[in-house]
Amino acid sequence: MKHLVITSFIFLFSALSIILPDQKFSRDELIGKGDPALYGGESIGLRKEAYESFLKMKEAAAKEGIDINVVSGYRNYARQKGIWERKYKAYTTEGLKPEEAIDKIIEWSTIPGTSRHHWGTDIDIIDGSEPATGDVLVPEKFHGEGPYRKLRVWLEAHAADYGFYIVYTNKPDRKGFKYEPWHYSYAPISREMLKQYRKLDVKKVLTEEKLMGYQFLTDAFIQRYEKENILDINPLLLN
């Protein structure tokens, strides 16, 4: 009996050693309902390793006269749900059909439970040293004579040195979310989080809380959303 107990324990321990690596990030963490340790205050909200690397990147940019400011960092499920429902109400009130409203929302905004901003690895950034009016997160401000052109050029040359990569590129044949020259992700962590996220039942994630318009999130829509919005990103952020 003693031998059987020891053998059973060894088997259980061996099984756990195989399973545990896949449990590095909980389901709640992956869909924005967890409580990860975050650094940099409410406006930044990065995981420790990502935050430390961000500070080094910010320091390096400062030497070039660029003040990297985070406009948006960590967003939990509830906050993303608020963004979603505000836009859904607005678009349907304007007369768009639910399916049209959803398609319009996902040009720029993610569905709650699918946002990379849930992970504590992604940030939207601007150059705080350059004054700007109106909406700061528009591509025009990062190109031409825009106030954040210098920031964009610097990031394209140096962000990877600190583990950060643009998520939604301006590659002509890329689908899904529109080009966002301000959205960067800390790859050493976010690559693994995406890998684990892909194992989730996305349909369940999208429908379990009965979001506004959830009835229109069909199987075909979800398959397209996964392929184009979640996975059609900078290849350097994929495993």
DORO-821516 format. One record per residue (C-alpha): x, y, z; residue number from 1; residue in three letters. Coordinates in steps of 0.25 Angstrom, whole numbers, always signed. Layout:
residues N
- xx | yy | zz | zati | marlum
- X | Y | Z | NUM | ALA
...
END
This chain:
residues 239
- xx | yy | zz | zati | marlum
- +0 | +0 | +0 | 1 | MET
- +11 | +10 | +4 | 2 | LYS
- +18 | +7 | -9 | 3 | HIS
- +5 | +9 | -17 | 4 | LEU
- +3 | +23 | -10 | 5 | VAL
- +17 | +27 | -13 | 6 | ILE
- +16 | +23 | -28 | 7 | THR
- +2 | +30 | -29 | 8 | SER
- +9 | +43 | -23 | 9 | PHE
- +20 | +42 | -33 | 10 | ILE
- +11 | +41 | -44 | 11 | PHE
- +2 | +52 | -39 | 12 | LEU
- +14 | +61 | -38 | 13 | PHE
- +19 | +57 | -52 | 14 | SER
- +6 | +61 | -58 | 15 | ALA
- +5 | +74 | -50 | 16 | LEU
- +19 | +78 | -56 | 17 | SER
- +14 | +76 | -70 | 18 | ILE
- +1 | +84 | -67 | 19 | ILE
- +6 | +95 | -58 | 20 | LEU
- +14 | +103 | -69 | 21 | PRO
- +1 | +105 | -77 | 22 | ASP
- -6 | +111 | -64 | 23 | GLN
- +4 | +123 | -64 | 24 | LYS
- -7 | +132 | -67 | 25 | PHE
- -21 | +129 | -62 | 26 | SER
- -33 | +131 | -70 | 27 | ARG
- -38 | +143 | -62 | 28 | ASP
- -25 | +150 | -65 | 29 | GLU
- -26 | +147 | -80 | 30 | LEU
- -40 | +153 | -81 | 31 | ILE
- -38 | +165 | -72 | 32 | GLY
- -45 | +160 | -59 | 33 | LYS
- -32 | +156 | -52 | 34 | GLY
- -24 | +165 | -42 | 35 | ASP
- -10 | +165 | -47 | 36 | PRO
- +1 | +173 | -40 | 37 | ALA
- +3 | +185 | -48 | 38 | LEU
- +13 | +196 | -48 | 39 | TYR
- +13 | +211 | -52 | 40 | GLY
- +0 | +215 | -46 | 41 | GLY
- -14 | +215 | -52 | 42 | GLU
- -10 | +222 | -65 | 43 | SER
- +1 | +212 | -68 | 44 | ILE
- -2 | +199 | -62 | 45 | GLY
- +9 | +189 | -67 | 46 | LEU
- +14 | +177 | -61 | 47 | ARG
- +27 | +178 | -54 | 48 | LYS
- +36 | +173 | -65 | 49 | GLU
- +29 | +181 | -75 | 50 | ALA
- +29 | +194 | -67 | 51 | TYR
- +44 | +193 | -64 | 52 | GLU
- +47 | +192 | -78 | 53 | SER
- +37 | +203 | -82 | 54 | PHE
- +45 | +212 | -72 | 55 | LEU
- +58 | +209 | -79 | 56 | LYS
- +51 | +212 | -92 | 57 | MET
- +45 | +225 | -87 | 58 | LYS
- +59 | +229 | -82 | 59 | GLU
- +66 | +227 | -95 | 60 | ALA
- +55 | +234 | -103 | 61 | ALA
- +57 | +246 | -93 | 62 | ALA
- +71 | +248 | -98 | 63 | LYS
- +66 | +251 | -112 | 64 | GLU
- +56 | +261 | -106 | 65 | GLY
- +44 | +251 | -107 | 66 | ILE
- +35 | +250 | -95 | 67 | ASP
- +28 | +237 | -96 | 68 | ILE
- +14 | +238 | -89 | 69 | ASN
- +4 | +227 | -87 | 70 | VAL
- -10 | +231 | -91 | 71 | VAL
- -16 | +217 | -88 | 72 | SER
- -10 | +205 | -82 | 73 | GLY
- -17 | +194 | -74 | 74 | TYR
- -32 | +193 | -76 | 75 | ARG
- -40 | +183 | -68 | 76 | ASN
- -52 | +176 | -74 | 77 | TYR
- -62 | +185 | -67 | 78 | ALA
- -55 | +197 | -73 | 79 | ARG
- -55 | +191 | -87 | 80 | GLN
- -70 | +187 | -86 | 81 | LYS
- -73 | +202 | -83 | 82 | GLY
- -66 | +206 | -96 | 83 | ILE
- -73 | +195 | -104 | 84 | TRP
- -87 | +198 | -98 | 85 | GLU
- -85 | +213 | -100 | 86 | ARG
- -82 | +212 | -114 | 87 | LYS
- -92 | +201 | -117 | 88 | TYR
- -103 | +210 | -111 | 89 | LYS
- -98 | +222 | -119 | 90 | ALA
- -97 | +215 | -133 | 91 | TYR
- -110 | +208 | -132 | 92 | THR
- -117 | +221 | -127 | 93 | THR
- -112 | +227 | -140 | 94 | GLU
- -119 | +217 | -148 | 95 | GLY
- -109 | +206 | -150 | 96 | LEU
- -113 | +192 | -150 | 97 | LYS
- -107 | +184 | -139 | 98 | PRO
- -98 | +176 | -148 | 99 | GLU
- -93 | +190 | -154 | 100 | GLU
- -91 | +196 | -141 | 101 | ALA
- -82 | +184 | -137 | 102 | ILE
- -74 | +185 | -149 | 103 | ASP
- -72 | +200 | -147 | 104 | LYS
- -68 | +198 | -133 | 105 | ILE
- -57 | +187 | -136 | 106 | ILE
- -50 | +197 | -146 | 107 | GLU
- -43 | +203 | -134 | 108 | TRP
- -49 | +196 | -121 | 109 | SER
- -48 | +182 | -116 | 110 | THR
- -59 | +174 | -110 | 111 | ILE
- -58 | +172 | -95 | 112 | PRO
- -51 | +160 | -92 | 113 | GLY
- -42 | +160 | -104 | 114 | THR
- -34 | +173 | -102 | 115 | SER
- -19 | +173 | -101 | 116 | ARG
- -20 | +184 | -91 | 117 | HIS
- -26 | +174 | -81 | 118 | HIS
- -12 | +168 | -80 | 119 | TRP
- -3 | +178 | -74 | 120 | GLY
- +6 | +178 | -86 | 121 | THR
- +1 | +188 | -96 | 122 | ASP
- +1 | +203 | -96 | 123 | ILE
- -4 | +214 | -105 | 124 | ASP
- +7 | +225 | -105 | 125 | ILE
- +9 | +239 | -110 | 126 | ILE
- +20 | +250 | -108 | 127 | ASP
- +17 | +258 | -96 | 128 | GLY
- +27 | +269 | -101 | 129 | SER
- +18 | +272 | -113 | 130 | GLU
- +5 | +280 | -111 | 131 | PRO
- -7 | +275 | -119 | 132 | ALA
- -22 | +278 | -119 | 133 | THR
- -33 | +269 | -121 | 134 | GLY
- -32 | +254 | -122 | 135 | ASP
- -18 | +250 | -120 | 136 | VAL
- -19 | +235 | -124 | 137 | LEU
- -21 | +237 | -139 | 138 | VAL
- -11 | +233 | -150 | 139 | PRO
- -10 | +247 | -156 | 140 | GLU
- -3 | +252 | -143 | 141 | LYS
- +8 | +242 | -145 | 142 | PHE
- +11 | +245 | -159 | 143 | HIS
- +14 | +257 | -168 | 144 | GLY
- +15 | +269 | -160 | 145 | GLU
- +8 | +263 | -148 | 146 | GLY
- +13 | +266 | -134 | 147 | PRO
- +17 | +251 | -132 | 148 | TYR
- +24 | +248 | -144 | 149 | ARG
- +38 | +249 | -137 | 150 | LYS
- +32 | +239 | -127 | 151 | LEU
- +28 | +229 | -137 | 152 | ARG
- +41 | +229 | -145 | 153 | VAL
- +49 | +227 | -132 | 154 | TRP
- +40 | +216 | -127 | 155 | LEU
- +41 | +209 | -141 | 156 | GLU
- +56 | +210 | -139 | 157 | ALA
- +58 | +207 | -124 | 158 | HIS
- +45 | +201 | -117 | 159 | ALA
- +49 | +186 | -121 | 160 | ALA
- +62 | +189 | -113 | 161 | ASP
- +53 | +189 | -100 | 162 | TYR
- +44 | +178 | -104 | 163 | GLY
- +33 | +187 | -109 | 164 | PHE
- +26 | +185 | -123 | 165 | TYR
- +15 | +192 | -130 | 166 | ILE
- +3 | +183 | -131 | 167 | VAL
- -6 | +188 | -142 | 168 | TYR
- +3 | +191 | -154 | 169 | THR
- +0 | +199 | -167 | 170 | ASN
- +3 | +186 | -175 | 171 | LYS
- -6 | +188 | -187 | 172 | PRO
- -12 | +174 | -187 | 173 | ASP
- -14 | +173 | -172 | 174 | ARG
- -29 | +172 | -167 | 175 | LYS
- -35 | +174 | -154 | 176 | GLY
- -33 | +187 | -146 | 177 | PHE
- -28 | +199 | -153 | 178 | LYS
- -14 | +204 | -153 | 179 | TYR
- -10 | +209 | -139 | 180 | GLU
- +4 | +215 | -138 | 181 | PRO
- +2 | +218 | -124 | 182 | TRP
- -1 | +204 | -119 | 183 | HIS
- +12 | +196 | -114 | 184 | TYR
- +13 | +183 | -107 | 185 | SER
- +23 | +177 | -98 | 186 | TYR
- +26 | +164 | -106 | 187 | ALA
- +34 | +155 | -96 | 188 | PRO
- +21 | +154 | -88 | 189 | ILE
- +10 | +157 | -98 | 190 | SER
- +14 | +146 | -107 | 191 | ARG
- +12 | +135 | -97 | 192 | GLU
- -1 | +142 | -92 | 193 | MET
- -6 | +141 | -107 | 194 | LEU
- -2 | +127 | -108 | 195 | LYS
- -10 | +123 | -96 | 196 | GLN
- -22 | +132 | -100 | 197 | TYR
- -23 | +124 | -113 | 198 | ARG
- -27 | +112 | -104 | 199 | LYS
- -39 | +119 | -99 | 200 | LEU
- -53 | +117 | -104 | 201 | ASP
- -55 | +131 | -110 | 202 | VAL
- -70 | +130 | -113 | 203 | LYS
- -72 | +127 | -98 | 204 | LYS
- -63 | +139 | -94 | 205 | VAL
- -71 | +148 | -103 | 206 | LEU
- -85 | +143 | -99 | 207 | THR
- -85 | +139 | -85 | 208 | GLU
- -88 | +153 | -79 | 209 | GLU
- -98 | +156 | -90 | 210 | LYS
- -92 | +169 | -95 | 211 | LEU
- -101 | +178 | -103 | 212 | MET
- -102 | +172 | -117 | 213 | GLY
- -97 | +158 | -112 | 214 | TYR
- -108 | +152 | -120 | 215 | GLN
- -101 | +156 | -133 | 216 | PHE
- -88 | +150 | -130 | 217 | LEU
- -90 | +138 | -139 | 218 | THR
- -80 | +127 | -140 | 219 | ASP
- -76 | +132 | -154 | 220 | ALA
- -74 | +146 | -148 | 221 | PHE
- -66 | +140 | -136 | 222 | ILE
- -57 | +132 | -146 | 223 | GLN
- -54 | +145 | -154 | 224 | ARG
- -52 | +153 | -142 | 225 | TYR
- -42 | +143 | -137 | 226 | GLU
- -34 | +142 | -150 | 227 | LYS
- -34 | +157 | -154 | 228 | GLU
- -35 | +165 | -141 | 229 | ASN
- -28 | +156 | -131 | 230 | ILE
- -18 | +149 | -139 | 231 | LEU
- -15 | +158 | -151 | 232 | ASP
- -5 | +166 | -144 | 233 | ILE
- +10 | +169 | -145 | 234 | ASN
- +16 | +155 | -148 | 235 | PRO
- +27 | +158 | -137 | 236 | LEU
- +16 | +157 | -126 | 237 | LEU
- +12 | +143 | -130 | 238 | LEU
- +19 | +131 | -125 | 239 | ASN
END
